[in-house]
Amino acid sequence: MSILRNRKIVLGITGSIAAYKSVEILRSIQKAGAEVRVAMTPSALKFVSKLTLQTLSEYPVYYEAIPEDTVEIRHTSLAAWGELFIVAPATANTIAKIACGIADNPVTDLALCFGKGIICPAMNVRMYENPVTQENLKKLKQLGYEIVEPSRGFLACKEEGKGRLAEVEDILDAVSYWFIPKLLKGKKVVVTAGATREYIDPVRFISNPSSGKMGFAVAKAARGAGAEVTLITGKTHLKTPYGIKRIDVETVEEMKEAVLEAVKDADIYISAAAIGDYKPTKREEKKIKKSEGKLILELERTPDILKLVSERKKSGQIVVGFAAETDNLVENAREKIEKKNLNGIVANDVKKGIFGSDKTEVLFITRKEVSPISGSKEEVALEVIKLIYENFFKGVE
């Protein structure tokens, strides 16, 4: 995400077998545009070379609590330089020390200097589930730390369970979220994404080219802004963003049922999915055989989910739609806003080749204002969330 461009991040590495993944974490954060410096515990040095990390970070690794080769006070200077401290992997031992304020190595020294950051646990399942570890993690959350929970799977100790270091993509999401202003903290947001499918027969269906990238970017931006996010998506290859509840659907009817249930207690509904307007009146049970003649399909309208949500809209609930248009963007959007009683529409011009692209140009349109936004879909999504806050929530709290 571009949100990490020019950010300064300190990566703390501890003595877990997962320490080898710290190299990939470092590179992923760098590729996102941030500068990274590294601190290591003595045990971490046994799992991964400081030379490797020093070469990749292009800066000396802080690995001795009291180094003899410099007069620089490394833990205070790094804490003054960095904007975020992340410990990945974090062992049970290090988590316990940070929770108790113990500072006896470079990583725990930095934790005490920063006071908060991101913790990515990695350990044996029994160590992770131990009440003491869970109590320590709870305490760290209360102190302002973000805990990126480990995943379940086959562990280095050959046991199955929760304890594997989170996926690098999830850690990168958490790092990105850290720098997004928490404009929607405490809000519940429902976002739809991707394309629906309406089957003609078991192997053929009516759909559209939507990749779901825009909807997923909006969901991530909302999560980064502090919201509790439910993402309802049609068929897509995209991975579930970190910290987001995902519901997979296929048809318009399935999406309608999922949306109407999810929005019951939502503060914001953002309809970014490319939902089909028509479906075959009849779905054939068997594959239609090829023939010389024409195949004539009879179609009927699908439910208008956005309109249904708006008709059930609670007091204070915000409903924003997405509209792909070929002309008269503002005029058509304003007509939809009035007709469906929406709070706003994000309109884009399909003639500019938006489907599947990583960049986009849109207009955020309300009854009173038109705001042009362009850039990567991540940048546009962040701006959409900001405009939703500024137009409908700022000054209301």
C-alpha positions as CSV (number, residue, x, y, z in Angstrom):
1,M,0.0,0.0,0.0
2,S,1.3,3.5,-0.8
3,I,0.4,4.5,2.8
4,L,3.9,3.1,3.7
5,R,5.8,5.3,1.3
6,N,8.7,7.0,3.2
7,R,7.6,5.6,6.6
8,K,10.3,4.6,9.1
9,I,9.9,1.2,10.7
10,V,12.0,-0.7,13.2
11,L,11.8,-4.5,12.9
12,G,12.5,-6.5,16.0
13,I,13.4,-10.2,15.6
14,T,13.5,-12.8,18.4
15,G,14.7,-16.4,18.7
16,S,11.9,-18.3,17.0
17,I,12.3,-20.8,14.2
18,A,10.1,-18.4,12.2
19,A,12.9,-15.9,12.3
20,Y,13.9,-16.9,8.8
21,K,10.6,-15.3,7.6
22,S,11.8,-11.9,8.9
23,V,13.8,-11.5,5.7
24,E,10.7,-11.7,3.7
25,I,8.9,-9.3,6.1
26,L,11.7,-6.8,5.8
27,R,11.7,-7.0,2.0
28,S,7.9,-6.7,1.7
29,I,7.8,-3.6,3.9
30,Q,10.6,-2.1,1.8
31,K,8.8,-2.8,-1.4
32,A,5.8,-1.0,0.0
33,G,8.0,2.1,0.2
34,A,9.2,2.2,3.8
35,E,12.7,2.3,5.3
36,V,13.4,-0.5,7.7
37,R,16.0,-0.9,10.4
38,V,16.6,-4.1,12.4
39,A,17.1,-5.1,16.0
40,M,17.8,-8.7,17.1
41,T,17.9,-10.7,20.3
42,P,20.9,-12.9,21.0
43,S,18.7,-15.9,20.3
44,A,17.6,-14.6,17.0
45,L,21.2,-14.4,15.8
46,K,21.2,-18.2,16.0
47,F,18.4,-18.5,13.4
48,V,19.2,-15.8,10.9
49,S,22.4,-13.9,10.0
50,K,22.7,-10.3,11.0
51,L,24.8,-9.9,7.9
52,T,21.8,-10.8,5.7
53,L,19.6,-8.3,7.5
54,Q,22.2,-5.6,7.5
55,T,22.8,-6.0,3.8
56,L,19.1,-5.8,3.0
57,S,18.3,-3.0,5.4
58,E,21.5,-1.1,4.4
59,Y,22.0,-0.2,8.0
60,P,23.9,-1.8,10.9
61,V,21.8,-4.3,12.9
62,Y,21.2,-3.5,16.6
63,Y,22.1,-6.8,18.2
64,E,24.1,-5.8,21.4
65,A,22.4,-4.1,24.3
66,I,25.7,-2.4,25.2
67,P,27.8,-2.3,21.9
68,E,31.5,-1.5,22.3
69,D,32.0,-0.1,18.7
70,T,29.8,3.0,19.0
71,V,29.0,5.8,21.5
72,E,25.5,6.0,20.0
73,I,22.7,5.0,22.4
74,R,21.0,2.7,19.9
75,H,17.7,1.9,21.6
76,T,16.9,5.6,22.2
77,S,18.2,6.8,18.8
78,L,16.2,4.1,16.9
79,A,13.1,4.9,18.9
80,A,13.5,8.5,18.1
81,W,14.0,7.7,14.4
82,G,11.2,5.1,13.9
83,E,7.5,5.7,13.5
84,L,6.6,2.1,14.3
85,F,8.1,-0.9,16.1
86,I,7.1,-4.3,15.0
87,V,8.3,-7.6,16.6
88,A,8.1,-10.5,14.1
89,P,8.4,-13.2,15.2
90,A,7.7,-12.6,18.9
91,T,8.4,-15.5,21.2
92,A,6.5,-16.2,24.4
93,N,9.6,-15.2,26.4
94,T,9.8,-11.8,24.6
95,I,6.1,-11.2,24.9
96,A,6.3,-11.9,28.7
97,K,9.2,-9.5,29.0
98,I,7.6,-6.7,27.1
99,A,4.3,-7.1,29.1
100,C,6.3,-6.8,32.4
101,G,8.5,-3.9,31.2
102,I,11.7,-5.9,31.3
103,A,14.5,-4.4,29.1
104,D,17.4,-6.8,28.9
105,N,18.2,-7.0,25.1
106,P,17.9,-4.8,22.0
107,V,14.3,-5.8,21.2
108,T,12.9,-5.4,24.7
109,D,14.9,-2.2,25.2
110,L,13.2,-0.8,22.1
111,A,9.7,-2.0,23.2
112,L,10.1,0.0,26.4
113,C,11.2,3.1,24.4
114,F,8.4,2.9,21.8
115,G,5.7,1.9,24.4
116,K,3.5,0.3,21.7
117,G,3.6,-1.3,18.3
118,I,2.8,-4.5,16.5
119,I,3.4,-7.9,18.0
120,C,3.4,-11.1,15.8
121,P,3.5,-14.2,18.1
122,A,5.1,-17.4,16.9
123,M,5.5,-20.4,19.2
124,N,4.3,-23.9,20.1
125,V,0.5,-24.2,20.4
126,R,0.6,-25.1,24.1
127,M,2.8,-22.1,24.8
128,Y,0.5,-19.8,22.9
129,E,-2.7,-21.1,24.5
130,N,-1.1,-21.0,28.0
131,P,-3.2,-18.6,30.2
132,V,-0.1,-16.7,31.1
133,T,0.8,-16.0,27.5
134,Q,-2.9,-15.0,26.8
135,E,-2.9,-12.7,29.8
136,N,0.3,-11.1,28.6
137,L,-1.1,-10.5,25.1
138,K,-4.3,-9.1,26.6
139,K,-2.1,-6.7,28.7
140,L,-0.2,-5.6,25.6
141,K,-3.4,-4.9,23.7
142,Q,-4.5,-2.7,26.6
143,L,-1.2,-0.8,26.3
144,G,-1.8,0.0,22.7
145,Y,-0.1,-2.9,20.9
146,E,-1.7,-4.5,17.8
147,I,-1.5,-8.3,18.0
148,V,-1.3,-10.1,14.7
149,E,-2.6,-13.5,15.7
150,P,-0.7,-16.6,14.6
151,S,-2.3,-19.0,12.2
152,R,-3.2,-22.7,12.6
153,G,-1.1,-25.4,11.0
154,F,1.7,-27.8,11.2
155,L,4.3,-26.4,13.6
156,A,8.1,-26.9,13.7
157,C,7.7,-29.1,16.7
158,K,5.5,-31.4,14.5
159,E,2.3,-30.5,16.4
160,E,-0.8,-29.2,14.8
161,G,-2.4,-26.0,16.2
162,K,-2.3,-22.3,16.5
163,G,1.2,-20.9,16.7
164,R,2.5,-20.3,13.2
165,L,3.7,-16.8,12.4
166,A,1.0,-15.0,10.5
167,E,1.4,-14.8,6.7
168,V,3.6,-12.0,5.5
169,E,0.7,-10.5,3.6
170,D,-1.3,-10.2,6.8
171,I,1.6,-8.6,8.7
172,L,2.0,-6.1,5.9
173,D,-1.7,-5.3,6.1
174,A,-1.4,-4.7,9.8
175,V,1.7,-2.5,9.3
176,S,-0.3,-0.5,6.7
177,Y,-3.4,-0.2,8.9
178,W,-1.2,1.3,11.6
179,F,-0.6,4.5,9.6
180,I,-4.3,5.1,8.6
181,P,-6.1,7.7,10.7
182,K,-8.8,5.9,12.8
183,L,-11.7,8.0,11.4
184,L,-14.2,5.1,11.7
185,K,-13.1,3.7,15.0
186,G,-16.1,1.9,16.6
187,K,-18.1,1.8,13.4
188,K,-19.4,-1.3,11.6
189,V,-18.9,-1.4,7.9
190,V,-20.3,-3.8,5.3
191,V,-18.6,-3.8,1.9
192,T,-19.5,-5.8,-1.2
193,A,-17.0,-6.6,-4.0
194,G,-16.5,-8.7,-7.1
195,A,-18.9,-10.0,-9.7
196,T,-22.0,-12.1,-9.3
197,R,-22.8,-15.1,-11.5
198,E,-26.2,-16.1,-12.9
199,Y,-26.2,-19.6,-14.3
200,I,-27.7,-20.6,-17.7
201,D,-26.8,-24.2,-17.2
202,P,-24.3,-26.1,-15.0
203,V,-21.3,-24.8,-17.0
204,R,-22.4,-21.5,-18.4
205,F,-23.2,-18.2,-16.6
206,I,-23.8,-14.5,-17.1
207,S,-21.2,-12.3,-15.3
208,N,-18.9,-9.3,-15.9
209,P,-15.2,-8.6,-15.8
210,S,-15.0,-7.1,-12.3
211,S,-11.9,-8.4,-10.4
212,G,-13.1,-7.2,-7.0
213,K,-10.0,-5.2,-6.4
214,M,-11.8,-1.9,-5.7
215,G,-14.2,-3.5,-3.2
216,F,-11.3,-5.3,-1.4
217,A,-9.3,-2.0,-1.3
218,V,-12.3,-0.2,0.2
219,A,-12.7,-3.0,2.8
220,K,-9.0,-2.7,3.7
221,A,-9.2,1.1,4.0
222,A,-12.2,0.9,6.3
223,R,-10.4,-1.7,8.5
224,G,-7.4,0.5,8.6
225,A,-9.6,3.4,9.6
226,G,-10.6,1.4,12.7
227,A,-13.9,-0.1,11.6
228,E,-15.2,-3.6,12.1
229,V,-15.5,-4.8,8.5
230,T,-17.6,-7.5,6.8
231,L,-16.7,-8.1,3.2
232,I,-19.3,-9.9,1.1
233,T,-17.7,-10.9,-2.2
234,G,-18.5,-12.6,-5.5
235,K,-16.1,-15.0,-7.2
236,T,-12.5,-13.6,-7.0
237,H,-8.9,-14.9,-6.7
238,L,-8.1,-12.2,-4.1
239,K,-6.9,-13.1,-0.6
240,T,-8.9,-12.0,2.4
241,P,-7.4,-8.9,3.9
242,Y,-6.1,-9.1,7.4
243,G,-8.7,-8.5,10.2
244,I,-11.7,-8.7,7.9
245,K,-14.7,-11.0,8.1
246,R,-15.3,-12.5,4.6
247,I,-18.5,-14.0,3.2
248,D,-18.4,-15.6,-0.2
249,V,-21.4,-15.6,-2.5
250,E,-22.1,-16.4,-6.1
251,T,-25.5,-15.3,-7.2
252,V,-27.4,-12.0,-6.7
253,E,-29.9,-13.8,-4.5
254,E,-27.1,-15.1,-2.3
255,M,-25.6,-11.7,-2.1
256,K,-28.9,-10.1,-1.2
257,E,-29.5,-12.5,1.7
258,A,-26.0,-12.0,3.0
259,V,-26.1,-8.2,2.7
260,L,-29.6,-7.8,4.3
261,E,-28.4,-9.8,7.3
262,A,-25.1,-8.1,7.6
263,V,-26.4,-4.5,7.4
264,K,-28.9,-4.9,10.3
265,D,-26.3,-3.5,12.8
266,A,-24.0,-1.7,10.3
267,D,-23.2,2.0,10.4
268,I,-22.1,2.1,6.8
269,Y,-22.9,0.0,3.7
270,I,-20.7,0.4,0.7
271,S,-21.9,-1.4,-2.4
272,A,-18.7,-1.8,-4.6
273,A,-19.7,-5.2,-6.1
274,A,-20.6,-5.5,-9.8
275,I,-24.0,-7.0,-9.3
276,G,-25.8,-8.5,-12.3
277,D,-29.0,-6.7,-13.3
278,Y,-30.5,-9.7,-15.1
279,K,-30.6,-13.5,-14.8
280,P,-32.1,-16.3,-16.9
281,T,-35.8,-17.0,-16.1
282,K,-34.9,-20.7,-16.1
283,R,-31.6,-22.5,-15.2
284,E,-31.2,-25.6,-17.2
285,E,-30.5,-28.8,-15.2
286,K,-28.2,-30.2,-17.9
287,K,-25.6,-28.6,-20.2
288,I,-27.2,-27.1,-23.3
289,K,-25.9,-29.0,-26.3
290,K,-24.4,-27.1,-29.2
291,S,-26.7,-26.8,-32.2
292,E,-26.8,-25.1,-35.6
293,G,-29.7,-22.8,-34.6
294,K,-29.7,-19.7,-32.3
295,L,-29.9,-20.0,-28.6
296,I,-32.5,-17.5,-27.3
297,L,-32.3,-16.6,-23.6
298,E,-35.2,-15.1,-21.7
299,L,-33.9,-12.8,-18.9
300,E,-35.6,-11.3,-15.9
301,R,-34.5,-8.5,-13.5
302,T,-32.6,-9.4,-10.4
303,P,-33.3,-7.8,-7.0
304,D,-31.9,-4.2,-6.6
305,I,-29.9,-4.9,-3.4
306,L,-28.8,-1.2,-3.0
307,K,-32.4,-0.1,-3.2
308,L,-33.5,-2.8,-0.7
309,V,-30.8,-1.7,1.8
310,S,-31.8,2.0,1.4
311,E,-35.5,1.2,1.9
312,R,-34.6,-0.5,5.3
313,K,-32.0,2.2,6.2
314,K,-31.9,3.0,9.9
315,S,-31.6,6.5,11.3
316,G,-27.9,7.6,10.9
317,Q,-27.0,4.7,8.7
318,I,-24.9,5.6,5.6
319,V,-25.4,3.9,2.2
320,V,-22.9,4.5,-0.6
321,G,-23.1,2.9,-4.0
322,F,-20.7,2.4,-6.8
323,A,-21.8,3.1,-10.4
324,A,-20.0,2.3,-13.6
325,E,-21.2,4.7,-16.3
326,T,-20.4,5.4,-20.0
327,D,-21.6,9.0,-20.0
328,N,-23.2,11.8,-17.9
329,L,-21.5,10.5,-14.6
330,V,-22.7,13.3,-12.3
331,E,-26.2,13.6,-13.7
332,N,-26.8,9.8,-13.6
333,A,-25.3,9.5,-10.1
334,R,-27.4,12.3,-8.7
335,E,-30.5,10.7,-10.2
336,K,-29.6,7.4,-8.5
337,I,-29.0,9.2,-5.2
338,E,-32.5,10.7,-5.3
339,K,-34.3,7.6,-6.7
340,K,-32.7,5.2,-4.2
341,N,-32.3,7.6,-1.3
342,L,-28.5,7.1,-1.1
343,N,-26.0,9.2,0.8
344,G,-23.5,9.1,-2.0
345,I,-22.2,7.4,-5.1
346,V,-18.7,6.6,-6.3
347,A,-19.0,6.9,-10.1
348,N,-16.4,5.8,-12.7
349,D,-16.2,5.8,-16.4
350,V,-16.1,2.3,-17.9
351,K,-14.7,3.7,-21.2
352,K,-11.4,4.3,-19.3
353,G,-10.8,0.5,-18.8
354,I,-11.4,0.3,-15.0
355,F,-12.0,-3.5,-14.9
356,G,-9.0,-5.5,-13.6
357,S,-6.8,-2.4,-13.5
358,D,-4.7,-1.4,-10.4
359,K,-5.4,2.3,-11.0
360,T,-8.7,4.1,-11.3
361,E,-10.4,7.5,-11.6
362,V,-13.7,8.2,-9.9
363,L,-16.0,10.9,-8.7
364,F,-17.3,10.9,-5.2
365,I,-20.8,12.4,-5.5
366,T,-23.2,13.5,-2.9
367,R,-26.3,15.7,-3.1
368,K,-24.1,18.8,-2.7
369,E,-20.6,18.0,-3.8
370,V,-18.5,16.3,-6.5
371,S,-15.0,15.2,-5.5
372,P,-12.6,13.8,-8.2
373,I,-10.2,11.1,-7.0
374,S,-7.5,9.3,-9.0
375,G,-4.6,7.0,-8.3
376,S,-4.1,3.4,-7.3
377,K,-7.2,1.6,-6.1
378,E,-5.7,1.6,-2.6
379,E,-5.2,5.4,-2.7
380,V,-8.7,5.9,-4.1
381,A,-10.2,3.7,-1.4
382,L,-8.5,5.6,1.4
383,E,-9.8,8.9,0.0
384,V,-13.3,7.4,-0.3
385,I,-13.3,6.4,3.4
386,K,-12.0,9.9,4.3
387,L,-14.8,11.6,2.3
388,I,-17.4,9.3,3.9
389,Y,-16.1,10.4,7.3
390,E,-15.9,14.1,6.4
391,N,-19.4,14.2,4.7
392,F,-21.4,12.1,7.1
393,F,-19.6,11.7,10.5
394,K,-17.2,14.6,11.1
395,G,-18.6,16.8,13.9
396,V,-21.4,14.4,14.6
397,E,-19.7,12.3,17.3
